[in-house]
Amino acid sequence: MLEVTSQDISTLNDTDLRLLIGYLCETEVSNNGLSAYGVTYGGDKIEKWERIR
């Protein structure tokens, strides 16, 4: 089992943090018997929320 601490998370840059969250989402979806094919992630952290669809 891998243990990730809050200090580990705080050292990640934006790209690595986005990837980590994406991988965790893919794993959660797969663990629930669904295809991770539909899981998407990425984007610009400063993009205005109202433009995300």
PDB file of N, CA, C and O in Angstrom:
ATOM      1  N   MET A   1       0.859  -1.171   0.000  1.00  0.00           N
ATOM      2  CA  MET A   1       0.000   0.000   0.000  1.00  0.00           C
ATOM      3  C   MET A   1       0.899   1.226   0.000  1.00  0.00           C
ATOM      4  O   MET A   1       1.888   1.294   0.730  1.00  0.00           O
ATOM      5  N   LEU A   2       0.546   2.160  -0.809  1.00  0.00           N
ATOM      6  CA  LEU A   2       1.280   3.417  -0.915  1.00  0.00           C
ATOM      7  C   LEU A   2       0.623   4.447  -0.001  1.00  0.00           C
ATOM      8  O   LEU A   2      -0.593   4.633  -0.042  1.00  0.00           O
ATOM      9  N   GLU A   3       1.409   5.100   0.803  1.00  0.00           N
ATOM     10  CA  GLU A   3       0.878   6.142   1.677  1.00  0.00           C
ATOM     11  C   GLU A   3       1.302   7.499   1.138  1.00  0.00           C
ATOM     12  O   GLU A   3       2.489   7.773   0.964  1.00  0.00           O
ATOM     13  N   VAL A   4       0.313   8.339   0.878  1.00  0.00           N
ATOM     14  CA  VAL A   4       0.566   9.687   0.371  1.00  0.00           C
ATOM     15  C   VAL A   4       0.156  10.663   1.464  1.00  0.00           C
ATOM     16  O   VAL A   4      -0.967  10.609   1.966  1.00  0.00           O
ATOM     17  N   THR A   5       1.062  11.546   1.824  1.00  0.00           N
ATOM     18  CA  THR A   5       0.787  12.517   2.884  1.00  0.00           C
ATOM     19  C   THR A   5       0.403  13.865   2.279  1.00  0.00           C
ATOM     20  O   THR A   5       0.583  14.099   1.084  1.00  0.00           O
ATOM     21  N   SER A   6      -0.120  14.735   3.114  1.00  0.00           N
ATOM     22  CA  SER A   6      -0.452  16.083   2.651  1.00  0.00           C
ATOM     23  C   SER A   6       0.805  16.826   2.213  1.00  0.00           C
ATOM     24  O   SER A   6       0.751  17.671   1.320  1.00  0.00           O
ATOM     25  N   GLN A   7       1.922  16.516   2.834  1.00  0.00           N
ATOM     26  CA  GLN A   7       3.186  17.139   2.421  1.00  0.00           C
ATOM     27  C   GLN A   7       3.569  16.682   1.011  1.00  0.00           C
ATOM     28  O   GLN A   7       4.054  17.479   0.208  1.00  0.00           O
ATOM     29  N   ASP A   8       3.350  15.395   0.710  1.00  0.00           N
ATOM     30  CA  ASP A   8       3.613  14.894  -0.643  1.00  0.00           C
ATOM     31  C   ASP A   8       2.770  15.651  -1.666  1.00  0.00           C
ATOM     32  O   ASP A   8       3.266  16.060  -2.716  1.00  0.00           O
ATOM     33  N   ILE A   9       1.501  15.831  -1.348  1.00  0.00           N
ATOM     34  CA  ILE A   9       0.585  16.519  -2.260  1.00  0.00           C
ATOM     35  C   ILE A   9       1.016  17.969  -2.452  1.00  0.00           C
ATOM     36  O   ILE A   9       0.971  18.483  -3.569  1.00  0.00           O
ATOM     37  N   SER A  10       1.430  18.626  -1.384  1.00  0.00           N
ATOM     38  CA  SER A  10       1.788  20.045  -1.470  1.00  0.00           C
ATOM     39  C   SER A  10       3.017  20.294  -2.336  1.00  0.00           C
ATOM     40  O   SER A  10       3.237  21.418  -2.788  1.00  0.00           O
ATOM     41  N   THR A  11       3.816  19.267  -2.571  1.00  0.00           N
ATOM     42  CA  THR A  11       5.011  19.451  -3.404  1.00  0.00           C
ATOM     43  C   THR A  11       4.737  19.249  -4.890  1.00  0.00           C
ATOM     44  O   THR A  11       5.615  19.496  -5.716  1.00  0.00           O
ATOM     45  N   LEU A  12       3.527  18.801  -5.244  1.00  0.00           N
ATOM     46  CA  LEU A  12       3.201  18.568  -6.652  1.00  0.00           C
ATOM     47  C   LEU A  12       2.945  19.884  -7.378  1.00  0.00           C
ATOM     48  O   LEU A  12       2.360  20.809  -6.815  1.00  0.00           O
ATOM     49  N   ASN A  13       3.385  19.959  -8.620  1.00  0.00           N
ATOM     50  CA  ASN A  13       3.027  21.120  -9.434  1.00  0.00           C
ATOM     51  C   ASN A  13       1.616  20.900  -9.983  1.00  0.00           C
ATOM     52  O   ASN A  13       1.042  19.825  -9.806  1.00  0.00           O
ATOM     53  N   ASP A  14       1.063  21.904 -10.641  1.00  0.00           N
ATOM     54  CA  ASP A  14      -0.321  21.832 -11.108  1.00  0.00           C
ATOM     55  C   ASP A  14      -0.560  20.655 -12.045  1.00  0.00           C
ATOM     56  O   ASP A  14      -1.580  19.973 -11.939  1.00  0.00           O
ATOM     57  N   THR A  15       0.362  20.416 -12.951  1.00  0.00           N
ATOM     58  CA  THR A  15       0.201  19.327 -13.915  1.00  0.00           C
ATOM     59  C   THR A  15       0.205  17.976 -13.219  1.00  0.00           C
ATOM     60  O   THR A  15      -0.646  17.131 -13.497  1.00  0.00           O
ATOM     61  N   ASP A  16       1.149  17.768 -12.322  1.00  0.00           N
ATOM     62  CA  ASP A  16       1.233  16.490 -11.615  1.00  0.00           C
ATOM     63  C   ASP A  16       0.024  16.269 -10.707  1.00  0.00           C
ATOM     64  O   ASP A  16      -0.466  15.145 -10.598  1.00  0.00           O
ATOM     65  N   LEU A  17      -0.455  17.316 -10.062  1.00  0.00           N
ATOM     66  CA  LEU A  17      -1.633  17.192  -9.210  1.00  0.00           C
ATOM     67  C   LEU A  17      -2.854  16.838 -10.046  1.00  0.00           C
ATOM     68  O   LEU A  17      -3.644  15.979  -9.654  1.00  0.00           O
ATOM     69  N   ARG A  18      -3.016  17.483 -11.181  1.00  0.00           N
ATOM     70  CA  ARG A  18      -4.134  17.193 -12.078  1.00  0.00           C
ATOM     71  C   ARG A  18      -4.080  15.733 -12.530  1.00  0.00           C
ATOM     72  O   ARG A  18      -5.106  15.053 -12.562  1.00  0.00           O
ATOM     73  N   LEU A  19      -2.885  15.252 -12.878  1.00  0.00           N
ATOM     74  CA  LEU A  19      -2.736  13.857 -13.299  1.00  0.00           C
ATOM     75  C   LEU A  19      -3.054  12.891 -12.159  1.00  0.00           C
ATOM     76  O   LEU A  19      -3.729  11.883 -12.368  1.00  0.00           O
ATOM     77  N   LEU A  20      -2.575  13.192 -10.966  1.00  0.00           N
ATOM     78  CA  LEU A  20      -2.855  12.333  -9.819  1.00  0.00           C
ATOM     79  C   LEU A  20      -4.357  12.212  -9.590  1.00  0.00           C
ATOM     80  O   LEU A  20      -4.872  11.108  -9.412  1.00  0.00           O
ATOM     81  N   ILE A  21      -5.052  13.324  -9.593  1.00  0.00           N
ATOM     82  CA  ILE A  21      -6.499  13.304  -9.382  1.00  0.00           C
ATOM     83  C   ILE A  21      -7.187  12.534 -10.504  1.00  0.00           C
ATOM     84  O   ILE A  21      -8.121  11.772 -10.258  1.00  0.00           O
ATOM     85  N   GLY A  22      -6.722  12.735 -11.734  1.00  0.00           N
ATOM     86  CA  GLY A  22      -7.285  11.995 -12.861  1.00  0.00           C
ATOM     87  C   GLY A  22      -7.092  10.500 -12.714  1.00  0.00           C
ATOM     88  O   GLY A  22      -8.023   9.728 -12.941  1.00  0.00           O
ATOM     89  N   TYR A  23      -5.894  10.082 -12.339  1.00  0.00           N
ATOM     90  CA  TYR A  23      -5.619   8.653 -12.152  1.00  0.00           C
ATOM     91  C   TYR A  23      -6.465   8.073 -11.019  1.00  0.00           C
ATOM     92  O   TYR A  23      -6.960   6.950 -11.120  1.00  0.00           O
ATOM     93  N   LEU A  24      -6.628   8.838  -9.949  1.00  0.00           N
ATOM     94  CA  LEU A  24      -7.463   8.373  -8.839  1.00  0.00           C
ATOM     95  C   LEU A  24      -8.918   8.220  -9.276  1.00  0.00           C
ATOM     96  O   LEU A  24      -9.591   7.270  -8.876  1.00  0.00           O
ATOM     97  N   CYS A  25      -9.401   9.147 -10.091  1.00  0.00           N
ATOM     98  CA  CYS A  25     -10.772   9.054 -10.609  1.00  0.00           C
ATOM     99  C   CYS A  25     -10.929   7.833 -11.511  1.00  0.00           C
ATOM    100  O   CYS A  25     -11.921   7.111 -11.410  1.00  0.00           O
ATOM    101  N   GLU A  26      -9.953   7.599 -12.394  1.00  0.00           N
ATOM    102  CA  GLU A  26     -10.000   6.427 -13.264  1.00  0.00           C
ATOM    103  C   GLU A  26     -10.045   5.141 -12.441  1.00  0.00           C
ATOM    104  O   GLU A  26     -10.809   4.226 -12.749  1.00  0.00           O
ATOM    105  N   THR A  27      -9.236   5.077 -11.410  1.00  0.00           N
ATOM    106  CA  THR A  27      -9.196   3.889 -10.560  1.00  0.00           C
ATOM    107  C   THR A  27     -10.518   3.685  -9.841  1.00  0.00           C
ATOM    108  O   THR A  27     -11.017   2.562  -9.766  1.00  0.00           O
ATOM    109  N   GLU A  28     -11.089   4.754  -9.316  1.00  0.00           N
ATOM    110  CA  GLU A  28     -12.362   4.656  -8.604  1.00  0.00           C
ATOM    111  C   GLU A  28     -13.464   4.165  -9.534  1.00  0.00           C
ATOM    112  O   GLU A  28     -14.263   3.308  -9.156  1.00  0.00           O
ATOM    113  N   VAL A  29     -13.511   4.700 -10.739  1.00  0.00           N
ATOM    114  CA  VAL A  29     -14.517   4.277 -11.714  1.00  0.00           C
ATOM    115  C   VAL A  29     -14.326   2.797 -12.048  1.00  0.00           C
ATOM    116  O   VAL A  29     -15.292   2.035 -12.064  1.00  0.00           O
ATOM    117  N   SER A  30     -13.097   2.394 -12.312  1.00  0.00           N
ATOM    118  CA  SER A  30     -12.799   0.991 -12.633  1.00  0.00           C
ATOM    119  C   SER A  30     -13.144   0.062 -11.472  1.00  0.00           C
ATOM    120  O   SER A  30     -13.678  -1.027 -11.682  1.00  0.00           O
ATOM    121  N   ASN A  31     -12.839   0.490 -10.257  1.00  0.00           N
ATOM    122  CA  ASN A  31     -13.148  -0.327  -9.080  1.00  0.00           C
ATOM    123  C   ASN A  31     -14.644  -0.526  -8.884  1.00  0.00           C
ATOM    124  O   ASN A  31     -15.066  -1.452  -8.193  1.00  0.00           O
ATOM    125  N   ASN A  32     -15.441   0.340  -9.490  1.00  0.00           N
ATOM    126  CA  ASN A  32     -16.894   0.218  -9.408  1.00  0.00           C
ATOM    127  C   ASN A  32     -17.473  -0.498 -10.620  1.00  0.00           C
ATOM    128  O   ASN A  32     -18.678  -0.444 -10.868  1.00  0.00           O
ATOM    129  N   GLY A  33     -16.605  -1.170 -11.375  1.00  0.00           N
ATOM    130  CA  GLY A  33     -17.063  -1.999 -12.486  1.00  0.00           C
ATOM    131  C   GLY A  33     -17.397  -1.252 -13.758  1.00  0.00           C
ATOM    132  O   GLY A  33     -18.027  -1.815 -14.653  1.00  0.00           O
ATOM    133  N   LEU A  34     -16.997  -0.012 -13.857  1.00  0.00           N
ATOM    134  CA  LEU A  34     -17.286   0.791 -15.042  1.00  0.00           C
ATOM    135  C   LEU A  34     -16.014   1.023 -15.839  1.00  0.00           C
ATOM    136  O   LEU A  34     -14.905   0.861 -15.331  1.00  0.00           O
ATOM    137  N   SER A  35     -16.194   1.401 -17.085  1.00  0.00           N
ATOM    138  CA  SER A  35     -15.045   1.696 -17.933  1.00  0.00           C
ATOM    139  C   SER A  35     -14.506   3.086 -17.619  1.00  0.00           C
ATOM    140  O   SER A  35     -15.267   4.043 -17.483  1.00  0.00           O
ATOM    141  N   ALA A  36     -13.197   3.183 -17.506  1.00  0.00           N
ATOM    142  CA  ALA A  36     -12.558   4.481 -17.266  1.00  0.00           C
ATOM    143  C   ALA A  36     -12.410   5.268 -18.562  1.00  0.00           C
ATOM    144  O   ALA A  36     -11.876   6.377 -18.557  1.00  0.00           O
ATOM    145  N   TYR A  37     -12.881   4.701 -19.672  1.00  0.00           N
ATOM    146  CA  TYR A  37     -12.767   5.348 -20.977  1.00  0.00           C
ATOM    147  C   TYR A  37     -13.392   6.746 -20.974  1.00  0.00           C
ATOM    148  O   TYR A  37     -12.876   7.651 -21.629  1.00  0.00           O
ATOM    149  N   GLY A  38     -14.476   6.927 -20.261  1.00  0.00           N
ATOM    150  CA  GLY A  38     -15.179   8.204 -20.259  1.00  0.00           C
ATOM    151  C   GLY A  38     -14.637   9.230 -19.278  1.00  0.00           C
ATOM    152  O   GLY A  38     -15.132  10.356 -19.233  1.00  0.00           O
ATOM    153  N   VAL A  39     -13.645   8.871 -18.503  1.00  0.00           N
ATOM    154  CA  VAL A  39     -13.064   9.806 -17.536  1.00  0.00           C
ATOM    155  C   VAL A  39     -12.109  10.736 -18.275  1.00  0.00           C
ATOM    156  O   VAL A  39     -11.153  10.285 -18.906  1.00  0.00           O
ATOM    157  N   THR A  40     -12.373  12.016 -18.191  1.00  0.00           N
ATOM    158  CA  THR A  40     -11.493  12.999 -18.821  1.00  0.00           C
ATOM    159  C   THR A  40     -11.061  14.019 -17.783  1.00  0.00           C
ATOM    160  O   THR A  40     -11.770  14.279 -16.810  1.00  0.00           O
ATOM    161  N   TYR A  41      -9.907  14.582 -18.002  1.00  0.00           N
ATOM    162  CA  TYR A  41      -9.404  15.604 -17.087  1.00  0.00           C
ATOM    163  C   TYR A  41      -8.351  16.422 -17.798  1.00  0.00           C
ATOM    164  O   TYR A  41      -7.756  15.983 -18.783  1.00  0.00           O
ATOM    165  N   GLY A  42      -8.133  17.599 -17.294  1.00  0.00           N
ATOM    166  CA  GLY A  42      -7.163  18.504 -17.894  1.00  0.00           C
ATOM    167  C   GLY A  42      -7.703  19.918 -17.843  1.00  0.00           C
ATOM    168  O   GLY A  42      -8.613  20.217 -17.069  1.00  0.00           O
ATOM    169  N   GLY A  43      -7.162  20.757 -18.638  1.00  0.00           N
ATOM    170  CA  GLY A  43      -7.641  22.122 -18.706  1.00  0.00           C
ATOM    171  C   GLY A  43      -6.714  23.115 -18.042  1.00  0.00           C
ATOM    172  O   GLY A  43      -5.661  22.769 -17.507  1.00  0.00           O
ATOM    173  N   ASP A  44      -7.137  24.340 -18.095  1.00  0.00           N
ATOM    174  CA  ASP A  44      -6.369  25.461 -17.580  1.00  0.00           C
ATOM    175  C   ASP A  44      -6.908  25.839 -16.211  1.00  0.00           C
ATOM    176  O   ASP A  44      -8.104  26.090 -16.065  1.00  0.00           O
ATOM    177  N   LYS A  45      -6.044  25.883 -15.211  1.00  0.00           N
ATOM    178  CA  LYS A  45      -6.505  26.169 -13.849  1.00  0.00           C
ATOM    179  C   LYS A  45      -7.069  27.567 -13.688  1.00  0.00           C
ATOM    180  O   LYS A  45      -7.785  27.825 -12.720  1.00  0.00           O
ATOM    181  N   ILE A  46      -6.774  28.472 -14.599  1.00  0.00           N
ATOM    182  CA  ILE A  46      -7.293  29.833 -14.463  1.00  0.00           C
ATOM    183  C   ILE A  46      -8.496  30.085 -15.369  1.00  0.00           C
ATOM    184  O   ILE A  46      -9.004  31.204 -15.429  1.00  0.00           O
ATOM    185  N   GLU A  47      -8.950  29.057 -16.069  1.00  0.00           N
ATOM    186  CA  GLU A  47     -10.133  29.186 -16.915  1.00  0.00           C
ATOM    187  C   GLU A  47     -11.336  29.491 -16.035  1.00  0.00           C
ATOM    188  O   GLU A  47     -11.485  28.924 -14.953  1.00  0.00           O
ATOM    189  N   LYS A  48     -12.186  30.383 -16.503  1.00  0.00           N
ATOM    190  CA  LYS A  48     -13.378  30.735 -15.732  1.00  0.00           C
ATOM    191  C   LYS A  48     -14.336  29.544 -15.693  1.00  0.00           C
ATOM    192  O   LYS A  48     -14.545  28.871 -16.702  1.00  0.00           O
ATOM    193  N   TRP A  49     -14.912  29.295 -14.518  1.00  0.00           N
ATOM    194  CA  TRP A  49     -15.797  28.150 -14.332  1.00  0.00           C
ATOM    195  C   TRP A  49     -16.984  28.177 -15.270  1.00  0.00           C
ATOM    196  O   TRP A  49     -17.411  27.125 -15.744  1.00  0.00           O
ATOM    197  N   GLU A  50     -17.531  29.350 -15.553  1.00  0.00           N
ATOM    198  CA  GLU A  50     -18.726  29.397 -16.379  1.00  0.00           C
ATOM    199  C   GLU A  50     -18.478  28.935 -17.809  1.00  0.00           C
ATOM    200  O   GLU A  50     -19.428  28.708 -18.558  1.00  0.00           O
ATOM    201  N   ARG A  51     -17.220  28.794 -18.194  1.00  0.00           N
ATOM    202  CA  ARG A  51     -16.914  28.349 -19.555  1.00  0.00           C
ATOM    203  C   ARG A  51     -16.695  26.843 -19.634  1.00  0.00           C
ATOM    204  O   ARG A  51     -16.536  26.305 -20.729  1.00  0.00           O
ATOM    205  N   ILE A  52     -16.683  26.162 -18.511  1.00  0.00           N
ATOM    206  CA  ILE A  52     -16.522  24.709 -18.515  1.00  0.00           C
ATOM    207  C   ILE A  52     -17.884  24.084 -18.755  1.00  0.00           C
ATOM    208  O   ILE A  52     -18.865  24.424 -18.094  1.00  0.00           O
ATOM    209  N   ARG A  53     -17.929  23.174 -19.703  1.00  0.00           N
ATOM    210  CA  ARG A  53     -19.209  22.521 -20.048  1.00  0.00           C
ATOM    211  C   ARG A  53     -19.097  21.038 -19.854  1.00  0.00           C
ATOM    212  O   ARG A  53     -20.061  20.310 -20.089  1.00  0.00           O
TER     213      ARG A  53
END
